[in-house]
C-alpha cells in the first residue's frame, strides 16, 4: 500500500512538472516596437524649397532661394527677415549647419557663410572652387569643425583663424548611392554616420578616435528606397526613412519614380535594425529634419502626384513612441 502511494505521489509531481513546462512553452514574451503615433502638417510655409534650416533661441530659421525666414513655434507665424542670401545654399547642395559664437554658419562645396541673428545679415567668409566638399557631411564639436565629402576619402578640420581646410585624416569609404538630407547624428556624446551604399542599403558607422576613423557597426538591406530620406535621434535609436528617386525621360517629364513613406530604426545598444510598420502620411524625399523641444518635424520635401513633381510648402510634425506588443 505504501508503495502504491509513493508511486502516485511521484506521478503527480511529474505531471505537474510537465504542465509547468508546457505553460512556460506557451508564454510569449512581449516586445517594445517603435511606432508612428501621429504625422500631420502643423504649418504652411511661405516657400516650397528649403535649402537649410536650424533652431536658434526657440525659433526655426530657414533659407529658400534668396530669402531667409524665421518661424515661431508658439505663434505659428513665419516672417521674412532677409531677402539677399548671397547664394548661401540651394537644394542641390549638401550643407553642414551649426551655431558658433551666437551666429549661424553654413558650409558646403561652394564656401562658408555666417548669419548674424541680431542684424539679420549674411556674410561670406570663404569661397571654395576645388569641390573638395562635394556632397558634404560634418559636425561642429568642441569649437572645431570636422567635415568631409561623401565622394572622397579625406576628412578636414576647418581653421577659423585663416579660413582654410586642413587635412585631418583619410579613410576608405564604401561606394555611395545617394545620401540622406542629414547624415551625422549624435547620441550620448558619440557621433554616428549613415551612408547609403545602395538606394535601399545602409551602412552605419561610429565616428571615433578624435574624428579620424569610422568604425563600421553594421550594414542593412531595406525594401524601401531611402535616397533623400530624413533621420532623427529617438532615445538610443537612429530613426530614418522616407526618400525617393526620379528618372527623367528623354523628352522631359517623369519616366519612372520611387516614393517611400516608411521609416526604420537602428538600436545602437543591440546593434540591430527594425522597420516601423505604420507609415508617414505621405511619401516624400528631401525633407529637412528638425528637432525642437523633444518634438520632431519635417520641413518641405518633394512628392509625386499624378506623375507631377510637387514641392511641399509644409512644416510637418511626426511623433514616435515605443509600444508594447
N, C-alpha and C positions, 0 to 999 in steps of 0.2 A: 504493500500500500504506500509506504514512504517513497519507494522507488517511482511509483506512478505519479505521485505529487511532485517530486523533483523534476520528472520529465515534463510535466505540464508547465511548471514554472519556467523551465528553460525554453520551451516552445513559445510561451507568451513573451519572454524577453526578446527572443529572436524575431518574433512577429512585430513587436513594437519597433525594434531596430530597423527592420525593413521598411516599415511605414515612415519612419523619420527620414530614411534615406530617400524614399520616393517623394516626400514633401520637399526635401532640400533640392531634389532634381527639378521639381516643378516651380521653384521660386525663380522669378525673373527679376534681375536687378534693374532698377530704374536708371536712366541716363539723363544728363542735362544737355540739351541741344540748343544752340543759338538760333533765335527766331527773329524775323522782322515783325514787330508788333504794329507798326504804322509807317506809312510812306505817303506823303501828300505835299502839295505846294503850299507854302506859307506866305509867299510874296511874289508879285510880278515885278520884274526888273525893268529899268528904262533902257536896257541894252540886251543883246542876244548872243554876243560872242565874247565872254570874259576871257582875257588872256592870263590874268594873275589875280590873286586875292590874298588878303591877310587880315588877322584880327589885331586891333590895337586899341587899348583903353575902352573895351566894351563895344567897339564899333567894327563893322566889316568894311574894308576898303577893297575896291576892285578897279581894274583897268579894262577898258574896252575901246578899241580903235584909238582915238586921240583924247579920250576923256578919262578922268579919274572920278570914281563915285564913292560915296560914304553912305553906309546903311546903319540905322539904329534899330536894334532888335526890339527894344521896348515900345518905341513909337511906330515901328514898321514903316519907316519913311526913308526913301532914297533921296540923296541930293548930289548934284554935280558940283565938285569942288575944284576941278582943274580941267581946262579944255586944250591943253598943249602938252602932250605926254612925251614929246621929243622922240617918238618912235621907240618907247621903252621896251615894249614887249608886244608880241602878237600871237595869235592862236597856233601858228606854225612852229613856234619855238618852245623848247622845254626850259623853264625858268627855275632858278633857285631863289627863294624869297625868305628874308629874315629881318628881324628888328635888331639894330645896333645903335647905341647912343641915342635912343628915342627917335630914330629915323628908320624909314622903310628902305631896305636895299633889295634890288633885283639884279641878278647876274645871269647871263646866258651867252650864247656863242657870239653875240654882237657886242657885248660890253657890260659895264657895271653902272647902274644908276642909283640915285638916292632921292627919297622924297621927304621933305620937311613938313611934318604934320602941322606945325604952328603957322607956316607960311603957305601951306598947300601948293608947294612948288617942287618940280623935278629938276635934278641936276645930273648931268652925265659926268662920271669920274674917270672912265676909261673906255676906249673903243678897241674891239678886237677885230682883226682881219684874217687870222690864221685858222679859224674854225676848230681850234683845239677843244672847245667845249660844245661841240655838236651833240645835240640830244643830251643835255647836261643833267646831272644829279649831284646832290651835295648836301652838306649840313654846316650850320654855324654853331660851334660848340666851344665854350670857354674862351670867347673873344678871338677864335680862329675859324676861318672858313676853309673847309676841305671840299674839293669839287672835282668831278671827273666827267668824261664823256661816256655815254653808253655805247659808243662805237670803238673808241680807242682804249688802250690799256694803262694809261697814266693817271695817277691821282695828283692833283695840285693843291698846294696851300697858298692862299692869297695873301700877299704882302700889302697891307693897307697904307703903309708909310710911303711907298713909291708906286702903289697901284700896279703890281706886277704878279704874274703867276710863277710860283716856284715849284719845281718838280718835287713831290713828296714821296712817292713810291710808284711801283709798277705792279700789275697783276694780270693774270691771264683770265679773260672773260669767256664765258660761253657765248655762242652766237646769239644775237639779239633779234627778236622778231616783233617790233613794235614795243611801246612802253606804256606804263600807266601814267596818269596825269601827275601823280606824286609817287616816287619810288623808294624814298628813305623814311622810315618811321622809327620813333623812339619808344621803348618800353623799359621802365625801371633803369634808366641810365645807359642802356645799350641801344645801339642803332642797328636796324635791320634793313636789308636791301632786297627789293623784289625785282626780279629780272625775267622777262618773258623770253623763253628760248624757243617758243613757237607760239602761234596765236592762242592756243589753249594750254600751254605748258609753262609752269612757273618754277624757277629756281629761287630758293630763299637763302640769303646769306646773312651772316652776322659780321659787322664791321669791327675789327679787333686790332690790337697792337698799335694804339695811337694812330688809328685810321690808315694803317699801312697795308693790312691784309684783310681779305674777305674769306671767312670760313663758311663753306657750303654746308648748310644744315640739312637740306632735303630738296627734292625736285618732284613735282606732282604733275600729273596729266589730268586736265579737266575737260569736260564735254562741251563747255561753252567758250566762245571767243572772248578774250579778255583785253585785247589791244585797245588802248584808250580808256581803260577802266579806271575806277577810283578805289582808294584804300583808306581805312581808318584804323585806329587802335581802340579796342574794347577790352578792358581788363588785361589779361595776359594773352590776348589774341589779336592777330592781324586780320582784319576783315577786308576783303577785296572782291570786286565784282563789277557788273555792267561791262561795257565795251562793245566794239563793233568794227566793221570794216566796209568800205565801199569800193567797188570796181566800176570805173567809168568806161562806157562803150566807146568805140572808135569815132562815133558821130556825136559824142556827148551823151548826157543822160546816164542813168544808173543801169549798168549791165547786170550786176548782182550785188548783194549786200548781206551782211550778217548783223544781227542786233541781239544783244543779250540783256535780260532783265534779272539775272540770277546773281547771288553772292555766295562766296565761300569764306572759310576762315581757317587760319593756321594757329594752332595751340603751341606756344613756344615752350611750355613745360613738358608736354608729352611728345613734341615733335611730330604732330600728326595734323592732317587737314580734313575738313568735312564740308559738305555742302549745306547751305541754308535752303530748306525745302520750299519755303514760300518766296514770292518774288517781289521786287520793287514794282511800283505801279505802272512803270513804262520802261521799255528798253531804251537805253541811251548810251552815248560814249562822249569822251572829252569833257565830262562834267568835273568841276573843281571841288574837291572835298574840303569841307570846313568843319572845325570843331569849336564849339563855344559853350561854356558852362555845362560841360559834360553832355552836350547835345550835338547831334551830327546833322550836317546839311550838305546838299549838293547844289552848286551854283552853275546855271547854264547847262550846256551839253547839246549834243546833236542827236536827232532821231530821224526815222524814215516813216513817212506817211504817204500811202498811195504812190510809192516809188519816187517820192519827192523828198529832198533834204530839208529838214525843219530845224532851225536853230532856236533852242528853247530860251525863253526870257522869263525863267522862274528861279526862285530860291526854294528848294525842296527840303523838307525835314524827313529823316529816316531814323526810326527807333529800333534798337536791338535789345533783346532780353533772353537770358538763359531760362528755359522752361523744362521742368522735369517730366519725362515721359516714362 
